Amino acid sequence: MYRFASHLSLGEKANAVSLTALRVVARMRRDWIVAGRRPAGVCAASLLIASRAHGFARTPSDVTKILRVCGVTVTSRVKEFELLPAAQLTLAEFTTKEIETEADPPSYTRNRQSEKKTAAILDGKTEEELAGTMDYSLNQKTRTTGLTKEKKEEKDAAMASLKAQLTSALMKGEKKRKVYEDDVDAETTTLAKSSKVSPLNARGDRRMCTHEA
């Protein structure tokens, strides 16, 4: 870990950052983030978190160049760590305080969140799903990001406009269909009179049969 940290231009704090990164890895392992993941991605995310905790403005691209991993992988590991109780601690608390409990695996958390959203949609509670009340929170309670009043009014106006456009389009389509059917009926009647064929047969709904004179 120190070898990678030395390439981030951390100066005298390279050793401290590497030690913090090791503690981050240990915390990830305890909270099921390491299981089934590539070690390079975990190390890169740990270095990024530790560097920022010590006051260094490092980006995912800085660590991906060193450990040769995808930036999306690093971002995913960082986001998973942000959901842990340990992410709410200060640097001093993180280095001295031990959290006894273990967090649920990220895949388990995502599945539970998806189930809540699906249940909300089936129950017709789409407003809660859109407002973010189905999002995962650290204390296992619903966390509401919420829509601001302006955003909600803007969303309602957009939905009303969309509804009006759909209604107008349906009415225009109905009118065009009615005009088309009237034209077809008139043409069918004219054809039937000229050829002495019933209107139903002239439209081809049944086999053609002429009437007797």
N, C-alpha and C positions, 0 to 999 in steps of 0.2 A: 504493500500500500504506500509506503514511504517513497518508493521508487517512482510511482505514478505521481504522487503529490509534488515531488521535486520538479516536475515538468510544468507546474502550473504557476510558476513565478510567485511563490508564497513567501519567499525570504526565510526569516528565522522562524516563522510560524508553520513551516512545512511539517515538522514533527508533530506539533499540536494538532494540526488539521488531519494528519494521517491517523492519529490516535482517536480523534473524534469520529472519523470515518469508520474505523474498526468497531466502535461502539454502535454506530448506526447499522452496520452489517449485522452485529449481534442482535440488535433490536428487531431488525427485519427478519432474521432467522427465527426469532421467538414468536413473531407475529405472522408467520407463514408466508412471507413475501418472497423468501429465497427459494422455497420448495418449487422445483420444476423450472427454475429460471437460470439463465446463463450467468455464470459468476462475473463475467466482464461487465454485463449490464448492471448488475447489483453494485459492483465496485465503482463504476462510473457515477451512478446515482448517489452513492454514499459520499464520494469525493465532492460532488457538486453541492450536496446538502451541507457537508462539513465546512467547505470553503465559504459558503454564504453565511453560515453560523458564526464564523470568525471574522466576518466583515469584508470578505473579498467578493467583488462583483464578477462572478464567473457565470458563463452561459453553458447550456448543454453542448454546444459545438466545441467548447474548450476541452471538455473531457472526452468527447467522442473521437477527437483527433488523437488523443493519447492511447485510449484503450481500444480504438477501432471498432466501435459499436454504432448502432443506428441511433439517431437522435430521438426517434419516437420511443424506442425502448427506454432510454434514460428518462424521458418525460413521464412515461407510464409508471416507472418505479418511484419517481418523485411524488407523483399524484397519489399513489397508494400509500406512501409514507405520510403524506399530509393528513390522511384520514385517521392516523393512529393517535392515541392519547399522548404518546411521547413527543409528537410534533408540536404540541402546545406548550412544552416546557422551554424555559430559557436555556442558554448554553451551560450556565453554572448548574442549573437543576438537572440537566440531562447527564452531565458528567458525574454527579454525586447521588442522584436519586434513582432508585430502582423501582420500576413498575411491576408488581407481582402478577397482575392479570395478563392474559393473552388475548389479542384481538382475533376476530374471525378471519379466515383466509379471504383474500380479495375476490376470488371467484364466487365464494359463498355469499359474500356481501352483495355483489352485483346481481346474483340470481334472486336474492330476497328482494332487492330493490325492483327488479324487473317484475317479480310476482306482485308486488304492491301496486305498481303502475298498471299492470294488466287487470288486477281486481278493481282498481279505481275506475278504469275505462269501462269495464263490464257493468259496474254499478252506476255509471253515468256521472261519475265525479271527475269529469275532464278538467274542470277549473282547478281542482287541487293538483292534478298532475301537471298542468301547465304552469301553476304558480310555484312548483318546486317542493310541495309538501311531502312528496314521496321520496325525496332525496335522502341519502344516508347521512346520519349524523353521528358524532362521537359518543353521545350518551344514549344511543339507540332510540331516540325520540325523533319525531319528524322535524325537519329543519325547513323553515319557510324563507325562501329568497324573496317571494312575493313580487307582484307586478305593481309598479307605481300607478297612481291615479291617472296620470297622463298616458302611460302605456296602455292601461286597461281601456281608457276611452278611445285611444287610437285603434286598439285591437277590435273593440266593439263596432267602431265606425267602419273598419275594413270588412268585418263580417257582414254588416248590414249592406254595404255596397256590393259585396260579392253576391249576397242573396238577391238583391234587386236585379243585378245583371243576369243571374241565372233565371229568375222569373220572367224577365223581359225576353230572354232568348227562347224560353219554352213557349211563351205566348206567340212570338213570331213564328216559331216552328209549327205551332198548332194552326195558325192562320194559313201558312203556306200549304200545309197538308190538306186543310179544308178546301182551299182554292183548287188544289190539284185534284182532289176527289170529285169536286163539282165539274171540273173540266172533263175528267175521265167519264163521268156519268153522262154528261151531255154528248160527248163523242160516241159513247157506246149506244146511246139511244138513237142517235142519227144513223149509225151503222146498222143497227137492228132494223130500222124502218126501211132502209134502202135495200137490204138483203133479205128481209123477212126472217130474220133470226132473232130469237128472244134475247133481251139484254144480258141475261145471265150467261147464255152460250156465247154471245159476242165477246164477252170479256175473257172467255177461255176457261171458265171455271168447270165446265163440263164439256163433253165431246159435242161437236157441232151437229145440229139437226135442223133441217128447214121445216117450216110450217106448210101445211097444205094450203093451196090457194082458195 
